[in-house]
Amino acid sequence: MSLSSGFKLLVPCALALNFASACLPDLDSLSAEYSPTGGTSGNSNSNGGMGNTGNTNNGGSAPVVNACENGKKDSNESDVDCGGSSKCERCVAGYKCSANSDCDTDYCKTGSPSLCTAPSCGDKIQNGNETAKDCGGDECPACDLGKQCDKNSDCTDEYCLDNVCTDHCTSGVIEADETDTDCGGASTSCPSCGDGKDCLEADDCLSLVCSNQVCRAATCSDQTKNQDESDTDCGGSCSATKPCPVGAVCDSPDDCASWMCSAAGKCIADTIIVQPADILDDFEDGNVLLPNDPVLGGRVGQWYAFFDMSTTGTLTSQVVNIDRGASKKGFETAGKGFTIWGSGVGVDFAPNKGIYDASAYDRLTFWARATTPLTLTVVFPDVDTAPEGHLCTTCDHHYLFPQPLGTTWQRYTIAFSSLNLEGGTIPMPLGFKPEALISVQFRVAMGMTYDVFLDDIAFLPKPKP
């Protein structure tokens, strides 16, 4: 029995009609070639009894056609002669598809119908010669850090390491717009360059000083706000030699020549002018005696410590070196462990706690700071509250003012009119008597661990009428 396709069946086909499909040839499993018309490709001697429909040289048979070239869409193709599960070529742009694998562009754009579409840098898949999704290659933008790459130009950072876009600031060579190895560059994320490195502009340098295309070390006279300066060439580490003038930006009082920094962060003038005769002690002589060469304002005395009788209490007080502008020495007192009423330091103004006439004054001013914030109580014993006045029967409850201290040097001024009397003095005084002052004391309450620094303590005279 001769078939028009030119091959012989080796399986009997005299079966029921519903099994006839099992006898059809699998075109994909053969040569993908067939003849669409009748005729034989055999010769006159083929299989006895079978009719001869061709000639001896096969010249009368139909041409052999490739299934991928038959000009029609077969069931295993997504469009005519391409795509699908067939072995045919993948479909070009504009042909129908059902999956990216149908297309030689690797992109089947969903629609009605879905069509193979040329690669683009916004199709959200990696295709064309992209090295990662929608980036890299010859046409698309460079890829961000961490994306796949083939060469440096595939990466926004211009550094491809082991086929991954990597921070070029770690490459160990100068690239992108770095001005020196792994540093500098106006549009890169590299750190600024250190002293001696190449630069093109100030921002390339840590010091913000680029001179003759080399980063230079920062100084307090380079006309540039750098280092830790609070303003140009002043404040911060420059404060010792160049404190900031009034109006300059400050981060703390330490930055200012006046040692006064406003809440708005500007150096302000110290409006309090202290005359030499009104200074109680500036401690520049290095001792605990009130100035006596010459004696100022008739005051004679020395600094002393006082404290409750707690067995666990310790207290130290001494003149120490400080660095507060022109002031190089101050007074330090530190204590802890006092649990009854506290401790402190004070100074008398006359021998044997005699009376001192401070009626020409109406305020006390001083500079102070503490290592941790605390309240320093400023106490003014007078003839009515101190036992040495011989007027009180229950004494040592004095006029005082609780002054909060911060951790930076600040000037504090206490007006005599703001003093309050501690309860308990008997008989009850009628009011503070600056004309009968015994001493000035700085006291810390019980239970506190403290370290306080004092400097430039002075009386301020009453305003002239």
HUJODA-V744662 format. One record per backbone hydrogen bond with DSSP energy under -1.0 kcal/mol. CO is the residue of the C=O (numbers start at 1). NH is the residue of the N-H. If there is no record, write none. Layout:
BEGIN
co:nh
CO:NH
CO:NH
END
This chain:
BEGIN
co:nh
3:6
13:15
16:19
17:20
19:22
20:23
21:24
27:32
32:67
34:65
43:46
47:50
55:58
58:61
65:34
66:69
74:77
76:86
79:82
82:78
82:79
89:83
91:104
92:95
95:116
99:102
100:103
102:91
103:106
107:117
109:115
114:97
115:109
116:94
127:130
132:135
135:131
135:132
141:136
143:156
144:147
147:165
151:154
152:155
154:143
155:158
159:166
161:164
163:149
164:161
165:146
167:170
168:171
175:178
180:183
183:179
183:180
191:184
193:206
194:197
197:215
201:204
202:205
204:193
209:216
211:214
213:199
214:211
215:196
224:226
226:229
231:234
234:231
235:238
236:239
238:242
242:235
244:257
245:248
248:267
252:255
253:256
255:244
260:268
262:265
265:250
266:262
267:247
269:271
275:278
276:279
278:459
281:457
283:286
288:303
294:293
296:299
301:290
304:346
306:344
314:336
316:334
318:332
320:330
324:327
327:324
328:322
330:320
331:454
332:318
333:452
334:316
335:450
336:314
338:447
342:308
343:444
344:306
345:442
346:304
347:440
349:300
350:353
356:437
358:361
360:462
362:416
363:460
364:414
365:458
366:412
367:455
368:410
369:453
374:405
376:403
377:443
378:401
379:441
381:438
381:439
382:386
385:396
386:389
387:390
394:426
398:422
399:380
400:420
401:378
403:376
405:374
406:370
410:368
412:366
414:364
415:418
416:419
420:400
426:393
426:394
433:436
434:358
436:383
437:356
438:349
440:347
441:379
442:345
443:377
444:343
445:448
450:335
451:371
452:333
453:369
454:331
455:367
457:280
457:281
458:365
460:362
460:363
END
